[in-house]
Amino acid sequence: MKRSIDFYTTVLGFFYDHGIREMAWLAREGLLLTLSPGEADPRRGQYFGWGLASIQELLEHYESLHARHLRVSAPPEPDGSRLYFFLYDPDDYPICFSYQPMDYQ
């Protein structure tokens, strides 16, 4: 739990709100994230993510996380073929960072 709490607070800007026994609540700008022990199951395809305001912001986030030697997927491709990337937390839970143009159909 400590490793996950440290990751979400130092990497993603959450703050530790409170915790009891084996649960912790982390908060950030209107979000409340609950952490509890368990086995990660990447086959479920469940993740949460950030919608970013521009391709430039998406690329900056990727470069920043990559430069910190954090585990990230392939980089976004600004030509429009891949407008997202994944960051993986200490338990390999994927966090998606994406940009969706306003005119996307």
N, C-alpha and C positions, 0 to 999 in steps of 0.2 A: 504494500500500500504506500509506503513512504516513497518508493521510487516513482510510482505513478503520480502521487501528489506533487512531488518535486518537478516532474516533467510538465504537468499541466499549469503549475504556477510559474515556473521559470521560462518555459518555452512559449506557452500560449496565453499568458497573462491573466489566468484565473487567480483568485485569491481563496485561501482556505476560509470557508464560512464557519463550518462546525463539523463535528464528527462524534459518533458513538460506537462503541464496540468495534465492529469490522466494517463500518461505513463512514464515508466522508462526503461532505457536500462542498463543492467548489463553485464559486460564482464569478460571473463576468458580464457586464453590460446587459442585464436582463435575462441572462442564462443561468440556470442552475444545473450543474453536472453532478450526478451521484456516482461515486466509486464504491465498489465492493469486491471482495475476492471472488475469483472464479476462473474458469478455463476459457481462454479466448478461442473462438471458433470462426476462423476466417471464411469458412464455406458458407456461412449464413448471409454474407453480403450486406451486413448491417454496419453502418458507419454514420458519423455526423460530419458536417462540413461547414465551411465558410464560403459565402458568396462574396466575391470581391468586385470592386467597382470598375476595374479596367484591366486590360491585358498587362499593362505596365505594372500595376499593383501585384498581379499574379506572378509575373516574372521576378519582381523584387522579393516577394515572399519566398519563392523557390530558392533564389540565390542566397538569401539570408539563412535559410534552414540548411541548405546544402553546405554552405561555408562553415556552419557550426558542426559539421560531420554528423548530422542527424540522419536517420534512415528515411529516405524519400524515394518515391517511384521515379520513373522516367520524367524528364522535365516537360513542361507544357510547350506546345508548338504554336507560336503566335500567328501562323498562317491560317489558323482556324480549325486544323484537324484534331488538335488535342488541347482544349482550353481548361485543363485541370491537372492536378497531380495529387498524390497521396503522401501524407506524412504518417509514420507509424509510431505509436506510443511504445513504452517499454514492454507491454504485453502483446505487441504486434497488432493492436487494434488500429484500423485505418481511419485517418481523418482526411477528408477531401477538401482541397482548396480549389475553387473553380470561378470562372468568369463566364457569364452568359450574356451575349449582346442583346440589347433591347429588341432588335429586329429579328431575333431567332424565332423560327417557326417550328 
